[in-house]
Each structure stands twice: as C-alpha cells, then as structure tokens.
Amino acid sequence: MVFKERLKEKRTEANLTQVELAEKAGVTARTIQNYELGSRKPSNMVTIQKIADALNTTTEYLLGSSGTYVVEAHEKGGAKAAKDIESCSAFIIPPPVYSIAKSVYDKYH
C-alpha cells in the first residue's frame, strides 16, 4: 500500500471528508485531494505530521519506510534529491530492519 491509499484509508476510518481533514491539518482540500489521487506527494514532514495528527496515526504509517526518506530528501535537497531516493526505494531495506538501521544512523549522525 502506498501513501495515497493509506491516507484515504485513515481518513475514511476517521469518518472525515477531504474538506474536514484539510481543516484539521491546516492545508487546503485540494492538497488532500491531490495526495489521495496521487497527483502530488507531500514535500515536507511538517505537513505530513499535521495530517497524521489529525488522523491519529503516525507519519511512518502514512509514508511507509521509504516514503520518509523521500520527503526528507526533498526537504534537504529538493525535488531532484527526492526523485533520486524514490527511484532507489525498491532497494531500501524492509521495515523491521529499517528501524534498526535508522537507530544506528541517528546515533552516529
């Protein structure tokens, strides 16, 4: 399952319309619509965190393990960096190993 599907799933579970979620998260309804259609992807963790909070979930669940890397790359290096990371996402380690690897990475960086 990808971001757009997880977002819609959580919004539906919360019994919220796109407009209601947008208001709770402080974004436009068009933003939520674009995310759910997959025509746009989130480009910063602040927005994703607001959406996750409004849906009582985590950014990790919404994005998946590789999605977090993509957004962080976009924040730090722009659209090209995000695209480069996204193209490598098939080679990113699975979620259980990701948690361990991230802990080690965070410890030393």
C-alpha positions as CSV (number, residue, x, y, z in Angstrom):
1,M,0.0,0.0,0.0
2,V,1.3,3.5,-0.9
3,F,0.8,6.9,0.7
4,K,-2.3,7.8,-1.3
5,E,-4.0,4.6,-0.3
6,R,-3.0,4.8,3.4
7,L,-4.2,8.4,3.6
8,K,-7.6,7.6,2.2
9,E,-7.9,4.6,4.4
10,K,-7.1,6.5,7.5
11,R,-9.4,9.4,6.5
12,T,-12.3,7.0,5.8
13,E,-11.7,5.2,9.1
14,A,-11.8,8.6,10.9
15,N,-15.1,9.3,9.1
16,L,-13.8,12.6,7.7
17,T,-14.3,14.2,4.4
18,Q,-11.4,15.7,2.5
19,V,-12.5,19.1,3.5
20,E,-12.7,18.2,7.2
21,L,-9.3,16.6,7.2
22,A,-7.8,19.6,5.4
23,E,-9.3,22.0,8.0
24,K,-7.9,19.9,10.9
25,A,-4.5,19.6,9.3
26,G,-4.3,23.3,8.2
27,V,-4.0,22.5,4.5
28,T,-6.3,23.0,1.5
29,A,-8.9,20.5,0.5
30,R,-7.2,20.5,-2.9
31,T,-4.0,19.3,-1.2
32,I,-5.7,16.3,0.3
33,Q,-7.5,15.6,-3.0
34,N,-4.2,15.7,-4.9
35,Y,-2.5,13.4,-2.3
36,E,-5.3,10.9,-2.5
37,L,-5.3,10.9,-6.3
38,G,-1.5,10.5,-6.3
39,S,-1.0,13.6,-8.5
40,R,1.1,15.2,-5.8
41,K,3.2,13.9,-3.0
42,P,4.0,15.6,0.3
43,S,7.2,17.6,0.3
44,N,7.7,18.3,4.0
45,M,7.4,16.5,7.2
46,V,5.6,19.3,9.0
47,T,2.5,18.9,6.7
48,I,2.6,15.1,7.0
49,Q,2.8,15.4,10.8
50,K,-0.2,17.6,10.9
51,I,-2.2,15.2,8.7
52,A,-1.0,12.2,10.8
53,D,-2.1,14.0,14.0
54,A,-5.5,14.8,12.5
55,L,-5.9,11.1,11.7
56,N,-4.5,9.8,15.0
57,T,-1.8,7.9,13.2
58,T,1.9,8.2,12.5
59,T,3.9,9.7,9.7
60,E,5.7,6.3,9.4
61,Y,2.4,4.6,8.8
62,L,1.3,7.1,6.2
63,L,4.5,7.3,4.3
64,G,6.0,3.8,4.8
65,S,9.7,3.4,5.4
66,S,10.9,4.6,2.0
67,G,8.4,7.5,1.9
68,T,10.1,9.1,4.9
69,Y,13.4,9.0,3.1
70,V,11.8,10.6,0.0
71,V,10.3,13.5,2.0
72,E,13.4,14.1,4.0
73,A,15.5,14.2,0.8
74,H,13.0,16.7,-0.7
75,E,13.4,18.9,2.3
76,K,17.1,18.8,2.3
77,G,18.0,18.5,-1.4
78,G,14.9,19.5,-3.4
79,A,12.9,17.7,-6.0
80,K,15.8,16.0,-7.7
81,A,17.1,14.5,-4.5
82,A,13.6,13.2,-3.7
83,K,13.3,11.7,-7.2
84,D,16.7,10.0,-6.8
85,I,15.8,8.5,-3.5
86,E,12.4,7.4,-4.8
87,S,13.9,5.6,-7.7
88,C,16.1,3.7,-5.3
89,S,13.2,2.8,-3.0
90,A,13.0,-0.8,-4.4
91,F,16.4,-1.3,-2.9
92,I,15.6,0.1,0.6
93,I,15.6,-2.4,3.4
94,P,12.4,-3.8,4.8
95,P,10.6,-2.0,7.7
96,P,11.8,-4.2,10.6
97,V,15.4,-3.8,9.5
98,Y,14.8,-0.2,8.7
99,S,14.0,0.6,12.3
100,I,17.3,-0.9,13.5
101,A,19.3,0.8,10.7
102,K,17.7,4.2,11.4
103,S,18.5,3.9,15.1
104,V,22.2,3.2,14.2
105,Y,22.2,6.0,11.7
106,D,20.7,8.5,14.1
107,K,23.2,7.5,16.8
108,Y,26.1,8.4,14.6
109,H,24.8,11.4,12.7
